[in-house]
Amino acid sequence: MHRMTVSRPRQLPWIPMLAAAALAAGCSSQNSTVLPLPSSPTGSQPVVLEGSVRESGSESPIEGATVCWSQRCAQSTAEGTFRLDTETVFGTGHAPCLVAYSYGFETRNDCLSTGLSGTAAYNPVLQRVITITAGESVSGTVFWDDGGGFDLEDFCERCKRIRVFNPNAGQLVTTLMPDTSSAQLRLSPSGPVRVQAGATVVLIIGAQSQQPFHLDTQLIPE
């Protein structure tokens, strides 16, 4: 496995993202990891979600992760498994929108398939939070199951989030380099970013397949 290395080790801060209460009870489906049981008649039974929460890349189970729909939440066991009873029947064109999060990991939001009924599987994969200070570099891998963000906002698949803390005001300049000549990587935002002192910029590195990368950052004072 390609190890993540940062030019200067530092404690990775985590900002809790308890966004579950803000999620609507139903939304259109765009990104789904759900497998409804074919024997259940559509829309006739309350939806119960079962699955496991794992770390991207390593596939290791995440203990104590929280999975929420609306105000209902469940926590994962030592094996990463959870069971969440929505106690809700979803009509045609509606489906549960879930949020999954854990300390030290990026939050993930998925709107699942419409017409669910009975027991269905949901298996969110979370990416570890990576934070560096402007002027540092980081090397790592965009894994095939990396992803996260919020549906209809900044959700992405096969993407790695890098948080860059800027202690001073200025322009943040970034350079993304693939580790192989055949790699196809994209960086957003791709150009210089004007920042205020104390601001954190979230960079997203996207790839078509699993790819290693190297990212350099520089803060040019105003």
Kinemage of the C-alpha trace (Angstrom):
@kinemage 1
@onewidth
@group {chain A} dominant
@subgroup {mainchain}
@vectorlist {calphas} color= white
{ca met a 1} P 0.000 0.000 0.000
{ca his a 2} L 1.276 3.465 -0.820
{ca arg a 3} L 1.920 5.294 2.473
{ca met a 4} L 0.871 8.887 3.036
{ca thr a 5} L 3.860 11.077 3.967
{ca val a 6} L 3.892 14.725 4.988
{ca ser a 7} L 7.015 16.853 4.930
{ca arg a 8} L 6.578 17.881 8.586
{ca pro a 9} L 4.449 15.817 10.983
{ca arg a 10} L 1.786 17.674 12.899
{ca gln a 11} L -1.380 16.806 14.789
{ca leu a 12} L -4.336 16.587 12.453
{ca pro a 13} L -7.220 18.745 13.694
{ca trp a 14} L -10.753 17.535 13.207
{ca ile a 15} L -13.762 19.745 12.896
{ca pro a 16} L -16.970 17.909 13.885
{ca met a 17} L -19.547 18.053 11.122
{ca leu a 18} L -22.842 17.169 12.733
{ca ala a 19} L -24.895 17.910 9.654
{ca ala a 20} L -27.376 15.087 10.026
{ca ala a 21} L -30.142 17.316 11.392
{ca ala a 22} L -29.990 19.487 8.323
{ca leu a 23} L -30.558 16.622 5.897
{ca ala a 24} L -34.003 16.344 4.387
{ca ala a 25} L -35.988 13.198 4.971
{ca gly a 26} L -36.022 12.495 1.235
{ca cys a 27} L -33.998 13.573 -1.762
{ca ser a 28} L -33.255 12.523 -5.310
{ca ser a 29} L -30.705 9.744 -5.748
{ca gln a 30} L -27.314 10.514 -7.300
{ca asn a 31} L -24.620 8.507 -5.487
{ca ser a 32} L -25.707 5.149 -4.123
{ca thr a 33} L -24.057 2.216 -2.426
{ca val a 34} L -27.346 0.562 -1.549
{ca leu a 35} L -28.509 -2.945 -2.407
{ca pro a 36} L -32.253 -3.365 -1.712
{ca leu a 37} L -33.594 -6.840 -1.207
{ca pro a 38} L -35.481 -7.824 -4.389
{ca ser a 39} L -38.136 -9.709 -2.404
{ca ser a 40} L -39.398 -6.547 -0.668
{ca pro a 41} L -42.332 -4.805 -2.347
{ca thr a 42} L -41.420 -1.222 -3.275
{ca gly a 43} L -42.335 1.400 -0.698
{ca ser a 44} L -44.370 -0.965 1.526
{ca gln a 45} L -42.055 -1.363 4.526
{ca pro a 46} L -40.013 0.999 6.731
{ca val a 47} L -36.379 1.070 5.647
{ca val a 48} L -33.735 -0.515 7.879
{ca leu a 49} L -30.127 0.126 6.840
{ca glu a 50} L -27.375 -2.329 7.689
{ca gly a 51} L -23.710 -2.293 6.699
{ca ser a 52} L -20.203 -1.401 7.770
{ca val a 53} L -18.048 1.740 7.900
{ca arg a 54} L -14.492 1.322 6.619
{ca glu a 55} L -11.391 3.389 5.917
{ca ser a 56} L -10.545 4.081 2.286
{ca gly a 57} L -7.474 2.329 0.966
{ca ser a 58} L -6.894 -0.015 3.908
{ca glu a 59} L -10.525 -1.235 4.128
{ca ser a 60} L -10.034 -1.358 7.916
{ca pro a 61} L -13.252 -1.188 9.983
{ca ile a 62} L -13.900 2.104 11.788
{ca glu a 63} L -15.189 1.677 15.334
{ca gly a 64} L -17.462 4.347 16.804
{ca ala a 65} L -18.387 5.963 13.490
{ca thr a 66} L -21.792 7.641 13.392
{ca val a 67} L -24.343 7.080 10.609
{ca cys a 68} L -27.421 9.333 10.643
{ca trp a 69} L -30.640 9.858 8.771
{ca ser a 70} L -32.549 12.965 9.894
{ca gln a 71} L -32.523 12.765 13.714
{ca arg a 72} L -31.884 9.012 13.862
{ca cys a 73} L -28.294 7.835 14.325
{ca ala a 74} L -26.389 4.609 14.905
{ca gln a 75} L -22.771 3.937 15.867
{ca ser a 76} L -20.508 1.300 14.397
{ca thr a 77} L -19.104 -1.600 16.407
{ca ala a 78} L -15.472 -2.707 16.680
{ca glu a 79} L -16.053 -4.583 13.427
{ca gly a 80} L -17.367 -1.401 11.791
{ca thr a 81} L -20.928 -2.744 11.482
{ca phe a 82} L -24.096 -0.792 12.252
{ca arg a 83} L -27.887 -1.037 12.026
{ca leu a 84} L -30.103 2.014 11.545
{ca asp a 85} L -33.899 1.755 11.583
{ca thr a 86} L -35.383 4.807 9.852
{ca glu a 87} L -38.925 3.769 10.867
{ca thr a 88} L -39.991 5.477 7.644
{ca val a 89} L -41.626 4.306 4.418
{ca phe a 90} L -40.177 6.153 1.427
{ca gly a 91} L -42.546 6.800 -1.438
{ca thr a 92} L -41.771 6.787 -5.151
{ca gly a 93} L -39.056 9.289 -6.044
{ca his a 94} L -37.803 9.656 -2.477
{ca ala a 95} L -34.957 7.991 -0.591
{ca pro a 96} L -32.982 8.433 2.632
{ca cys a 97} L -30.063 10.875 2.571
{ca leu a 98} L -27.449 9.739 5.076
{ca val a 99} L -24.386 11.288 6.673
{ca ala a 100} L -21.474 9.212 8.021
{ca tyr a 101} L -18.639 10.636 10.079
{ca ser a 102} L -16.008 9.727 12.648
{ca tyr a 103} L -13.248 11.499 14.592
{ca gly a 104} L -10.248 12.082 12.336
{ca phe a 105} L -12.123 11.277 9.112
{ca glu a 106} L -13.814 13.349 6.428
{ca thr a 107} L -17.604 13.449 6.558
{ca arg a 108} L -19.546 11.670 3.824
{ca asn a 109} L -23.129 12.238 2.656
{ca asp a 110} L -25.014 9.913 0.301
{ca cys a 111} L -28.531 10.046 -1.109
{ca leu a 112} L -29.486 6.463 -1.770
{ca ser a 113} L -31.667 4.739 -4.349
{ca thr a 114} L -35.359 5.601 -4.501
{ca gly a 115} L -38.098 3.081 -3.784
{ca leu a 116} L -36.294 1.306 -0.942
{ca ser a 117} L -38.253 -1.033 1.287
{ca gly a 118} L -37.334 -3.356 4.132
{ca thr a 119} L -33.666 -4.114 4.830
{ca ala a 120} L -30.991 -2.562 2.605
{ca ala a 121} L -27.191 -2.386 2.711
{ca tyr a 122} L -25.232 0.847 3.100
{ca asn a 123} L -21.424 0.648 3.333
{ca pro a 124} L -19.816 4.104 3.588
{ca val a 125} L -16.057 4.433 3.144
{ca leu a 126} L -14.368 7.346 4.943
{ca gln a 127} L -11.090 9.108 4.154
{ca arg a 128} L -8.744 10.205 6.927
{ca val a 129} L -8.405 13.950 7.444
{ca ile a 130} L -5.113 15.241 5.993
{ca thr a 131} L -4.005 18.707 7.133
{ca ile a 132} L -0.779 20.518 6.303
{ca thr a 133} L 0.437 24.092 6.780
{ca ala a 134} L 1.046 26.291 3.727
{ca gly a 135} L 4.645 25.779 2.662
{ca glu a 136} L 4.590 22.058 3.378
{ca ser a 137} L 4.324 19.181 0.917
{ca val a 138} L 2.392 15.937 1.028
{ca ser a 139} L 2.667 12.669 -0.894
{ca gly a 140} L 0.027 9.991 -1.000
{ca thr a 141} L -2.411 8.015 -3.110
{ca val a 142} L -5.894 8.673 -4.403
{ca phe a 143} L -7.441 5.291 -3.681
{ca trp a 144} L -10.185 3.820 -5.836
{ca asp a 145} L -12.655 4.111 -2.949
{ca asp a 146} L -11.677 7.609 -1.789
{ca gly a 147} L -14.576 10.026 -1.791
{ca gly a 148} L -16.807 12.142 0.355
{ca gly a 149} L -18.447 15.516 0.734
{ca phe a 150} L -22.108 16.409 0.531
{ca asp a 151} L -24.502 15.326 -2.194
{ca leu a 152} L -25.484 18.197 -4.550
{ca glu a 153} L -22.628 20.308 -3.097
{ca asp a 154} L -19.026 19.048 -3.110
{ca phe a 155} L -19.465 15.274 -3.289
{ca cys a 156} L -16.790 13.499 -5.340
{ca glu a 157} L -15.580 9.967 -5.951
{ca arg a 158} L -11.972 8.823 -6.419
{ca cys a 159} L -10.799 12.078 -4.857
{ca lys a 160} L -8.534 13.006 -1.952
{ca arg a 161} L -9.164 16.057 0.238
{ca ile a 162} L -6.156 17.997 1.518
{ca arg a 163} L -6.687 20.768 4.079
{ca val a 164} L -4.088 23.563 3.915
{ca phe a 165} L -3.854 25.887 6.938
{ca asn a 166} L -2.597 29.403 6.179
{ca pro a 167} L -1.124 31.179 9.229
{ca asn a 168} L -0.752 34.472 7.342
{ca ala a 169} L -2.614 36.368 4.638
{ca gly a 170} L -1.404 36.075 1.059
{ca gln a 171} L -1.726 33.877 -2.011
{ca leu a 172} L -1.673 30.107 -1.689
{ca val a 173} L 0.111 28.560 -4.676
{ca thr a 174} L -0.092 24.801 -5.256
{ca thr a 175} L 1.689 22.386 -7.577
{ca leu a 176} L 0.340 18.867 -8.129
{ca met a 177} L 2.672 16.273 -9.588
{ca pro a 178} L 1.766 12.656 -10.439
{ca asp a 179} L 4.224 9.954 -9.436
{ca thr a 180} L 3.973 8.343 -12.868
{ca ser a 181} L 3.980 9.852 -16.354
{ca ser a 182} L 0.721 8.096 -17.249
{ca ala a 183} L -1.238 9.370 -14.232
{ca gln a 184} L -4.218 11.636 -14.877
{ca leu a 185} L -4.816 13.873 -11.880
{ca arg a 186} L -6.806 17.061 -11.427
{ca leu a 187} L -6.645 19.665 -8.676
{ca ser a 188} L -9.447 21.951 -7.515
{ca pro a 189} L -8.991 24.851 -7.087
{ca ser a 190} L -6.150 24.711 -9.584
{ca gly a 191} L -4.907 28.314 -9.487
{ca pro a 192} L -3.566 30.604 -6.749
{ca val a 193} L -6.012 31.272 -3.925
{ca arg a 194} L -6.077 34.532 -1.976
{ca val a 195} L -6.347 33.690 1.730
{ca gln a 196} L -6.806 35.505 5.007
{ca ala a 197} L -4.676 34.810 8.059
{ca gly a 198} L -5.906 31.688 9.841
{ca ala a 199} L -7.922 30.404 6.872
{ca thr a 200} L -7.978 26.743 5.828
{ca val a 201} L -8.319 25.923 2.132
{ca val a 202} L -9.680 22.512 1.122
{ca leu a 203} L -7.996 21.150 -2.001
{ca ile a 204} L -9.499 18.213 -3.889
{ca ile a 205} L -7.264 15.894 -5.893
{ca gly a 206} L -9.251 13.797 -8.364
{ca ala a 207} L -8.175 10.789 -10.415
{ca gln a 208} L -9.700 8.410 -12.953
{ca ser a 209} L -8.193 5.419 -11.151
{ca gln a 210} L -6.006 4.720 -8.134
{ca gln a 211} L -3.016 7.041 -8.506
{ca pro a 212} L -0.092 8.232 -6.335
{ca phe a 213} L 0.583 11.975 -6.156
{ca his a 214} L 2.842 14.673 -4.710
{ca leu a 215} L 1.523 18.113 -3.735
{ca asp a 216} L 3.674 21.187 -3.022
{ca thr a 217} L 2.254 24.337 -1.415
{ca gln a 218} L 3.617 27.851 -1.037
{ca leu a 219} L 2.218 30.929 0.692
{ca ile a 220} L 3.226 34.204 -0.962
{ca pro a 221} L 2.766 37.121 1.483
{ca glu a 222} L 0.752 40.107 0.348
